[in-house]
Amino acid sequence: MDDKNDDGLRVHGEQKVREENNCRMKELLRENGIEFESIKGTYQERLEREMELIGSTFAIKF
């Protein structure tokens, strides 16, 4: 496992199962008209982008 994906949760479940669950979740969101953004990058990059999205959605400044 490389640092890019090391958020401490990747050890739970097989890769195939996680990928299937991820695809199904995205499918459900689309079916229900729920907007989402897939975030990629290092742990730090994902955290920063998540904070940006939450901040802009809920008018919160971190």
TIBA-248969 format. One record per residue (C-alpha): z, x, y. Coordinates in steps of 0.001 Angstrom, whole numbers, padded with zeros to 6 digits. Layout:
N
+---------+---------+---------+
!       w !       u !       v !
+---------+---------+---------+
!       Z !       X !       Y !
...
+---------+---------+---------+
//
This chain:
62
+---------+---------+---------+
!       w !       u !       v !
+---------+---------+---------+
!  000000 !  000000 !  000000 !
! -000831 !  001355 !  003431 !
!  001254 !  001074 !  006596 !
! -001302 ! -001306 !  008100 !
! -000080 ! -004141 !  005890 !
!  003503 ! -003085 !  005330 !
!  005579 ! -005873 !  006801 !
!  008059 ! -005939 !  003937 !
!  006632 ! -009129 !  002430 !
!  003610 ! -007823 !  000541 !
!  005673 ! -007047 ! -002534 !
!  006212 ! -010756 ! -003239 !
!  003539 ! -012254 ! -005445 !
!  000279 ! -010985 ! -006755 !
! -002548 ! -010187 ! -004354 !
! -004808 ! -012843 ! -005878 !
! -002154 ! -015553 ! -005521 !
! -001442 ! -014589 ! -001886 !
! -005169 ! -014665 ! -001082 !
! -005607 ! -018076 ! -002729 !
! -002600 ! -019458 ! -000835 !
! -003935 ! -018021 !  002419 !
! -007359 ! -019628 !  001883 !
! -005792 ! -022973 !  001014 !
! -003533 ! -022896 !  004065 !
! -006499 ! -022211 !  006360 !
! -008444 ! -024991 !  004659 !
! -005592 ! -027454 !  005245 !
! -005288 ! -026434 !  008886 !
! -009028 ! -026927 !  009445 !
! -009020 ! -030293 !  007638 !
! -006270 ! -031476 !  009957 !
! -007838 ! -030136 !  013147 !
! -005100 ! -027591 !  013734 !
! -006174 ! -024529 !  015663 !
! -005015 ! -021156 !  014414 !
! -005797 ! -017499 !  014813 !
! -005767 ! -014988 !  011997 !
! -004070 ! -011842 !  013197 !
! -004872 ! -008424 !  011763 !
! -003704 ! -004905 !  012419 !
! -000573 ! -002886 !  011996 !
!  002797 ! -004545 !  011954 !
!  003290 ! -003642 !  015617 !
! -000169 ! -004886 !  016639 !
!  000363 ! -008203 !  014853 !
!  003818 ! -008624 !  016386 !
!  002497 ! -008002 !  019893 !
! -000381 ! -010465 !  019423 !
!  001972 ! -013091 !  018008 !
!  004234 ! -012691 !  021010 !
!  001227 ! -013091 !  023330 !
!  000140 ! -016276 !  021576 !
!  003620 ! -017781 !  021509 !
!  004207 ! -016833 !  025122 !
!  000960 ! -018385 !  026333 !
!  001424 ! -021510 !  024214 !
!  005002 ! -022205 !  025266 !
!  005084 ! -020490 !  028672 !
!  007606 ! -017934 !  027456 !
!  007782 ! -014424 !  028797 !
!  009083 ! -011766 !  026411 !
+---------+---------+---------+
//
